[in-house]
Amino acid sequence: MSAELLQKIGLNKSEAKVYLVLLEMGSSTTGPLMSKAKISSSKIYGILDRLMEKGLVSFIIQAKTKYYQASSPETILDYLQEKEEWLLQQKNEIIKFIEEQKN
């Protein structure tokens, strides 16, 4: 899977990079993740939060330390399904708006 493909489906460049690095690493704290993905400490938590909102990253706590891990690539299909449903809803609202404007 490439970062370009992930960007085409709605992830930004940093999100795609972090997801792929986590997928490769399996599980990681933020330190090694920042090093390998070449992401600054000021940005890593925001990126991880957005990936968690999208269902593509989760974390576990072991010995009071957070370990982040990428969800399986199959989860990307769930993410796409949610985006598709949202777009369909937006389309229906626009159609309704257009019809109201005709009256």
Residue frames as qw, qx, qy, qz and C-alpha x, y, z in Angstrom:
[[0.000, 0.892, 0.452, 0.000, 0.00, 0.00, 0.00],
 [0.464, 0.279, 0.003, 0.841, 1.33, 3.41, -0.86],
 [0.115, -0.443, -0.363, 0.812, 1.07, 6.77, 0.85],
 [0.154, 0.076, -0.389, -0.905, -0.30, 8.18, -2.42],
 [0.360, -0.343, -0.800, -0.337, -3.24, 5.78, -2.34],
 [0.321, -0.521, -0.645, 0.456, -4.01, 6.71, 1.26],
 [0.046, -0.325, -0.036, 0.944, -3.89, 10.38, 0.33],
 [0.223, -0.121, -0.622, -0.741, -6.34, 9.77, -2.53],
 [0.415, -0.484, -0.758, -0.139, -8.88, 8.40, -0.08],
 [0.309, -0.850, -0.218, -0.367, -8.65, 11.36, 2.27],
 [0.717, -0.550, -0.088, 0.418, -5.63, 11.08, 4.54],
 [0.159, 0.956, -0.243, -0.043, -3.12, 13.90, 4.48],
 [0.612, 0.554, -0.533, 0.184, 0.55, 13.21, 3.79],
 [0.086, -0.482, 0.707, -0.510, 1.54, 13.00, 7.48],
 [0.777, -0.101, 0.375, -0.495, -1.42, 10.76, 8.40],
 [0.905, 0.351, -0.206, -0.123, -0.56, 8.39, 5.55],
 [0.409, 0.567, -0.635, 0.328, 3.09, 8.28, 6.60],
 [0.336, -0.383, 0.658, -0.555, 2.32, 7.62, 10.28],
 [0.889, 0.043, 0.186, -0.416, -0.26, 4.93, 9.43],
 [0.840, 0.421, -0.342, 0.016, 2.18, 3.08, 7.15],
 [0.200, 0.542, -0.686, 0.442, 5.03, 3.33, 9.66],
 [0.560, -0.267, 0.554, -0.555, 2.79, 1.99, 12.43],
 [0.933, 0.206, -0.037, -0.294, 1.62, -0.80, 10.15],
 [0.658, 0.500, -0.522, 0.212, 5.26, -1.72, 9.60],
 [0.019, 0.475, -0.672, 0.569, 6.30, -1.39, 13.27],
 [0.469, -0.304, -0.829, 0.005, 3.29, -3.20, 14.71],
 [0.455, -0.823, -0.340, 0.022, 3.14, -1.25, 17.97],
 [0.527, 0.266, -0.182, 0.786, 5.09, 1.75, 19.13],
 [0.245, -0.732, -0.331, 0.543, 5.34, 4.57, 21.58],
 [0.323, 0.935, 0.122, -0.084, 5.55, 8.06, 20.13],
 [0.314, -0.756, 0.447, 0.359, 9.36, 8.33, 20.38],
 [0.456, -0.121, 0.769, 0.431, 10.35, 5.62, 17.89],
 [0.423, 0.671, 0.604, 0.075, 7.32, 6.48, 15.77],
 [0.090, 0.959, -0.013, -0.268, 8.39, 10.13, 15.46],
 [0.330, -0.580, 0.609, 0.429, 11.93, 9.06, 14.52],
 [0.459, 0.112, 0.815, 0.335, 10.93, 6.57, 11.88],
 [0.319, 0.754, 0.564, 0.110, 8.15, 8.71, 10.37],
 [0.373, 0.085, 0.048, 0.923, 10.24, 11.89, 10.67],
 [0.243, -0.758, -0.420, -0.436, 7.36, 13.75, 12.35],
 [0.099, 0.427, -0.438, 0.785, 7.95, 16.39, 15.02],
 [0.185, -0.259, -0.833, 0.452, 6.73, 15.95, 18.56],
 [0.222, 0.268, 0.229, -0.909, 4.47, 18.98, 18.19],
 [0.544, 0.200, -0.382, -0.720, 2.53, 17.27, 15.40],
 [0.243, 0.083, -0.964, -0.066, 2.50, 13.57, 16.26],
 [0.151, 0.261, 0.801, -0.518, -0.34, 13.67, 18.79],
 [0.466, 0.450, 0.063, -0.759, -2.67, 15.58, 16.47],
 [0.447, 0.321, -0.711, -0.438, -1.93, 13.13, 13.66],
 [0.133, -0.029, -0.976, 0.170, -2.56, 10.15, 15.94],
 [0.309, 0.335, 0.553, -0.697, -5.81, 11.71, 17.19],
 [0.535, 0.423, -0.221, -0.697, -7.07, 12.19, 13.62],
 [0.393, 0.221, -0.864, -0.225, -6.12, 8.63, 12.70],
 [0.045, 0.147, 0.898, -0.411, -7.95, 7.34, 15.78],
 [0.443, 0.391, 0.255, -0.765, -11.05, 9.36, 14.81],
 [0.574, 0.401, -0.479, -0.529, -10.90, 7.67, 11.40],
 [0.936, -0.144, 0.220, -0.232, -10.60, 4.27, 13.08],
 [0.773, 0.528, -0.330, 0.120, -7.18, 3.59, 11.60],
 [0.358, 0.378, -0.652, 0.551, -5.11, 3.70, 14.80],
 [0.703, -0.635, -0.229, -0.222, -5.73, 2.57, 18.36],
 [0.160, 0.596, -0.631, 0.471, -3.65, 2.38, 21.51],
 [0.807, -0.409, -0.424, 0.034, -3.12, 0.21, 24.52],
 [0.188, -0.823, 0.388, -0.370, -1.55, 1.16, 27.83],
 [0.908, -0.087, -0.346, 0.220, 1.19, -1.05, 29.21],
 [0.630, -0.297, -0.273, 0.664, 3.10, -0.09, 32.34],
 [0.054, -0.819, -0.246, 0.516, 1.58, 3.42, 32.21],
 [0.114, -0.413, 0.492, 0.758, 2.87, 3.94, 28.64],
 [0.689, 0.536, 0.207, -0.442, 0.73, 4.33, 25.52],
 [0.350, -0.177, 0.781, 0.486, 1.55, 2.03, 22.64],
 [0.550, 0.512, -0.013, -0.659, -0.06, 2.96, 19.34],
 [0.417, -0.029, 0.857, 0.301, -0.87, 0.45, 16.65],
 [0.335, 0.187, -0.432, -0.816, -2.33, 0.65, 13.17],
 [0.759, 0.187, 0.445, -0.437, -5.65, -1.03, 12.54],
 [0.601, 0.068, 0.721, 0.338, -5.63, -3.73, 9.91],
 [0.010, -0.143, 0.467, 0.873, -5.74, -2.53, 6.30],
 [0.084, -0.463, -0.842, -0.264, -9.27, -3.97, 6.04],
 [0.128, -0.659, -0.482, 0.563, -10.35, -1.14, 8.34],
 [0.052, -0.263, 0.302, 0.915, -9.68, 1.25, 5.46],
 [0.138, -0.325, -0.784, -0.511, -12.73, -0.23, 3.74],
 [0.239, -0.676, -0.647, 0.260, -14.85, 0.71, 6.77],
 [0.182, -0.522, -0.033, 0.832, -13.43, 4.23, 6.61],
 [0.025, 0.029, -0.582, -0.812, -14.29, 4.45, 2.91],
 [0.174, -0.507, -0.822, -0.192, -17.80, 3.12, 3.56],
 [0.203, -0.690, -0.448, 0.531, -18.39, 5.86, 6.15],
 [0.090, -0.386, 0.241, 0.886, -17.11, 8.50, 3.72],
 [0.063, -0.190, -0.772, -0.603, -19.36, 7.12, 0.99],
 [0.189, -0.642, -0.739, 0.075, -22.43, 7.25, 3.25],
 [0.182, -0.632, -0.197, 0.727, -21.58, 10.81, 4.30],
 [0.043, -0.196, 0.474, 0.857, -21.20, 11.89, 0.67],
 [0.115, -0.401, -0.826, -0.380, -24.52, 10.30, -0.26],
 [0.197, -0.707, -0.569, 0.371, -26.20, 12.16, 2.60],
 [0.133, -0.521, 0.083, 0.839, -24.66, 15.45, 1.43],
 [0.005, 0.053, 0.698, 0.714, -25.77, 14.74, -2.12],
 [0.147, -0.575, -0.798, -0.111, -29.35, 14.11, -0.98],
 [0.180, -0.703, -0.344, 0.596, -29.36, 17.37, 1.00],
 [0.078, -0.337, 0.357, 0.868, -28.17, 19.30, -2.06],
 [0.063, -0.284, -0.811, -0.507, -30.85, 17.66, -4.22],
 [0.173, -0.692, -0.671, 0.204, -33.47, 18.63, -1.66],
 [0.169, -0.600, -0.059, 0.779, -32.13, 22.20, -1.58],
 [0.040, -0.091, 0.588, 0.803, -32.24, 22.44, -5.39],
 [0.119, -0.475, -0.825, -0.281, -35.81, 21.17, -5.46],
 [0.189, -0.718, -0.489, 0.457, -36.85, 23.72, -2.82],
 [0.142, -0.457, 0.179, 0.859, -35.31, 26.51, -4.88],
 [0.014, 0.169, 0.741, 0.649, -37.35, 25.50, -7.93],
 [0.160, -0.644, -0.747, -0.030, -40.62, 26.03, -6.04]]
